[in-house]
Amino acid sequence: MSDTFAIAVAQFAPTADAAANLDAVAQLVATASARGAGLVVLPEYSSYFVDPFDESLAENAQELDGPFVRRLTEIAGEHGVVVVAGLLERAGDGRRVRNTVVAVDAEGLRAHYRKLHLYDAFGQRESDWIEPGDPGEPLTFDAGGLRFGLMTCYDLRFPEVGRLLVDAGADVLLVPAEWVRGPLKEHHWRTLLHARAIENTVFVAAADHPPPLGVGNSLVVDPQGVELAAVGTATDVAVAHLDVGAIARVRRVNPALALRRFRVEPR
C-alpha cells in the first residue's frame, strides 16, 4: 500500500472579531489533528472579514510576522501540523490591503501567496480595497511527501494559475476561499475544483466560508476528479487521506501534462 498523508479542509465564517477568529481556527485545527490530519486548510480572510468591505480592512491588516501569523505558528506547533489560512496583510499605500494566504508550521512561515486575480465580477469590486499580488515564481512548499501550491478563491476561474503551480512541481492545489453565494455559484465552485484536479492530474483541497455569505462545500478532490471528503454548509472539518503514489499512477494512464503543446507565461 502506498504511503498516505492526511489533510483537512476546515470551514468557518470569519468575522470582524480577530480574537474570535483565532479561537475558531484553534478549535478547528485541534479537531482536524485529532482526526489524523497533518495539514489544515482554512478559508480566505480567516484573520478578519466584514461584508461589505469598508475602511476597517486597513485598520485591521497585519504584517506577515504579526499576531495572527504568530498565533497560527503556536497552533501549528501545538498539534504538529501545517496550517494554511487567509491573512488580511498590510500593504504599502495605507489604503488598500493584501489578500494573502500563509502556510505555517511550528517553525514559522513556510510560504505566503498574495491573490493575483481580484474579484471584480458578479457585481463586486474587490480591487477597490485589495492590492493584487505580482505574478512571479509560483509559491509552493513540501510536507508529507507531497508538494503544495497556493491560490485563492477567484484564482480558481483562471486555469493558468493551477498549471503554473503544477509546472513548479505541485501535487496538491490548496484554495482558501470566500466563494460568494449567488445563482449557479455552488455549481461553478464544485465544477471548477474538479476541473482543476482533472486537467492537472493533482489533488485539490479548498476551504470556503459557509452560508449565508459563502457556498460552503469545502472539499478535497483526487487526481481523477473523485471527491474524497467534503463539508456541507456547517462549521466543520473534513479529512482526506491522500495516496502519495496516486498521481504517478494516474499520469501513467492519463499523460495529459506530457502531451500538451502550450506553456503558460505570466503577463
C-alpha positions in Angstrom: 0.0 0.0 0.0 1.3 3.5 -0.9 2.1 6.0 1.8 -0.6 8.5 2.7 -0.7 12.0 4.1 -3.9 13.3 5.7 -5.1 16.8 5.0 -8.1 18.6 6.3 -10.4 21.4 5.0 -11.8 23.5 7.8 -14.9 25.5 7.1 -16.0 28.5 9.2 -17.2 32.1 8.8 -14.6 34.7 9.9 -15.9 37.9 11.3 -14.6 41.4 12.4 -13.6 39.9 15.8 -10.0 38.9 15.3 -9.7 37.1 18.6 -12.8 35.0 17.9 -11.4 34.1 14.5 -8.3 32.8 16.1 -10.3 30.8 18.7 -12.3 29.2 15.9 -9.1 28.4 14.0 -7.6 26.8 17.1 -10.7 24.6 17.7 -10.9 23.5 14.0 -7.2 22.7 13.8 -7.4 20.7 17.1 -10.3 18.7 15.6 -8.5 18.1 12.3 -5.4 17.0 14.2 -7.4 14.6 16.4 -8.7 13.1 13.2 -5.2 12.5 11.9 -4.6 15.5 9.6 -1.0 16.7 9.1 -2.1 19.8 7.2 -5.2 22.0 7.6 -6.6 24.5 5.1 -8.8 27.3 6.4 -10.7 29.9 4.4 -9.8 33.2 2.8 -9.9 36.2 5.1 -9.5 34.0 8.2 -7.9 36.8 10.2 -10.6 39.4 9.6 -13.7 39.8 7.5 -16.5 42.3 7.0 -19.3 42.4 4.4 -19.4 44.8 2.7 -15.8 45.9 2.8 -15.0 49.2 4.5 -12.2 51.2 5.9 -11.8 48.8 8.8 -9.9 46.4 6.5 -6.8 48.7 6.5 -7.2 49.3 10.3 -7.1 45.5 10.9 -4.4 44.5 8.4 -1.3 42.9 9.8 2.3 42.2 8.8 3.5 38.7 7.9 5.1 38.5 11.3 2.1 40.0 13.1 -0.1 38.5 15.9 -2.2 36.4 13.5 0.7 34.5 12.0 2.4 34.2 15.4 -0.7 32.6 16.9 -1.1 30.3 13.8 2.5 29.2 14.4 1.7 28.4 18.0 -1.3 26.4 17.0 0.6 24.5 14.3 3.3 23.7 16.9 0.8 22.5 19.5 -0.6 20.0 17.0 2.4 19.2 14.9 0.6 20.3 11.7 0.9 22.7 8.8 -1.8 25.4 8.9 -2.8 27.3 5.8 -5.1 30.3 6.2 -6.1 33.7 4.7 -4.5 36.8 6.2 -5.5 40.4 5.7 -2.0 41.8 5.1 -0.9 45.4 5.4 0.0 46.9 2.0 2.3 49.8 1.2 -0.1 52.6 0.4 -2.0 52.5 3.8 -5.4 52.4 2.0 -5.7 49.1 0.3 -4.6 45.8 1.8 -3.3 42.5 0.5 -5.3 39.3 0.4 -2.7 36.9 1.4 -2.5 33.2 2.2 0.1 32.0 4.7 1.3 28.5 5.4 3.0 28.0 8.8 4.3 25.1 10.9 5.9 25.0 14.3 9.0 26.8 12.9 7.0 29.7 11.5 6.1 30.9 8.0 6.7 28.3 5.3 5.2 30.2 2.3 2.9 33.1 1.5 0.8 33.9 -1.5 -0.9 37.2 -2.5 -4.1 36.8 -4.5 -3.4 37.5 -8.2 -7.0 37.8 -9.6 -9.2 40.1 -7.7 -13.0 39.6 -7.5 -14.2 42.3 -9.8 -17.1 40.3 -11.0 -20.7 39.4 -10.2 -21.3 43.0 -9.0 -18.3 43.0 -6.7 -15.2 45.3 -6.7 -12.5 43.7 -4.6 -9.8 45.8 -6.3 -11.3 48.9 -4.6 -10.0 47.6 -1.3 -7.3 45.0 -2.2 -3.9 45.4 -3.8 -3.2 42.5 -6.3 -0.2 40.3 -6.0 2.6 40.3 -8.5 2.9 37.3 -10.9 6.2 35.7 -10.2 7.6 32.4 -9.1 4.8 30.0 -8.1 4.6 29.6 -4.4 5.0 26.0 -3.2 6.1 24.1 -0.1 6.7 20.5 0.8 5.0 18.3 3.5 4.3 14.7 4.0 6.0 13.6 0.8 3.9 16.0 -1.4 4.4 19.5 -2.8 1.6 22.0 -2.2 0.8 25.1 -4.2 -1.3 28.1 -3.1 -4.0 30.0 -4.8 -7.0 32.0 -3.6 -10.8 31.9 -4.4 -11.3 33.8 -7.7 -7.9 32.5 -9.0 -9.8 29.2 -9.4 -11.5 30.6 -12.5 -8.1 31.0 -14.2 -6.7 27.6 -15.1 -3.3 29.2 -15.8 -2.7 29.6 -12.0 -3.0 25.9 -11.4 -0.9 25.0 -14.4 1.9 27.2 -13.3 1.9 25.6 -9.9 1.9 22.1 -11.4 4.8 23.1 -13.6 6.6 24.1 -10.4 6.0 20.5 -9.1 2.8 21.0 -7.1 1.0 17.7 -6.3 -1.8 19.4 -4.3 -3.5 22.8 -5.0 -4.7 24.5 -1.9 -7.6 27.0 -2.3 -8.7 29.1 0.7 -11.8 30.9 -0.5 -14.8 33.2 0.3 -16.9 32.0 -2.7 -19.8 34.3 -2.6 -23.3 32.8 -2.9 -25.4 33.5 -5.9 -27.2 31.9 -8.9 -25.3 28.8 -10.0 -22.3 29.8 -7.8 -22.2 26.5 -5.9 -22.3 24.7 -9.3 -19.3 26.8 -10.5 -17.4 26.2 -7.3 -17.7 22.4 -7.4 -17.2 22.2 -11.2 -14.0 24.3 -11.2 -12.5 22.5 -8.3 -13.0 19.1 -10.0 -11.7 20.6 -13.3 -8.5 21.9 -11.8 -7.9 18.4 -10.4 -8.7 16.5 -13.6 -6.8 18.7 -16.1 -3.7 18.9 -13.9 -3.9 15.3 -12.5 -3.4 16.6 -9.0 -5.2 16.7 -5.7 -7.2 19.9 -4.9 -8.3 21.0 -1.4 -10.5 24.0 -0.9 -11.9 25.7 2.2 -14.8 28.1 2.0 -17.0 30.3 4.2 -20.3 28.6 5.0 -23.7 30.3 4.1 -25.2 32.8 4.2 -22.2 34.6 2.5 -20.3 31.6 1.1 -21.5 28.5 -0.5 -19.7 26.1 1.9 -19.0 22.8 0.3 -15.3 22.8 1.3 -13.9 19.6 -0.2 -10.9 17.5 -1.3 -10.7 16.1 -4.8 -8.3 13.5 -6.2 -6.3 13.5 -9.5 -9.2 11.7 -11.3 -11.8 14.2 -10.0 -13.2 11.9 -7.4 -14.4 13.7 -4.2 -12.6 12.3 -1.2 -14.0 14.3 1.6 -16.4 17.3 2.0 -18.2 19.6 4.4 -21.8 20.7 3.6 -22.9 24.1 5.0 -21.9 23.8 8.6 -18.8 24.9 10.5 -16.9 21.7 10.4 -13.8 19.8 9.3 -13.4 17.1 6.6 -10.2 14.9 6.4 -8.9 13.1 3.4 -6.0 10.7 3.3 -4.0 11.4 0.1 -2.3 8.5 -1.5 1.1 9.8 -2.3 1.6 7.4 -5.2 -1.8 8.2 -6.8 -0.5 11.0 -9.0 2.2 8.9 -10.7 -0.3 6.1 -11.4 -2.9 8.4 -12.8 -0.4 10.1 -15.1 0.8 6.8 -16.5 -2.8 6.2 -17.7 -3.6 9.8 -18.5 -0.4 11.6 -19.5 -2.2 14.9 -20.4 0.5 17.1 -19.0 3.2 15.4 -21.0 1.1 15.6 -24.2 0.2 19.3 -24.1 1.6 21.6 -26.7 1.4 25.0 -25.0 3.1 26.6 -22.0 1.8 29.3 -19.6 3.6 32.6 -19.2 2.7 35.4 -16.8 1.9 38.8 -18.4 
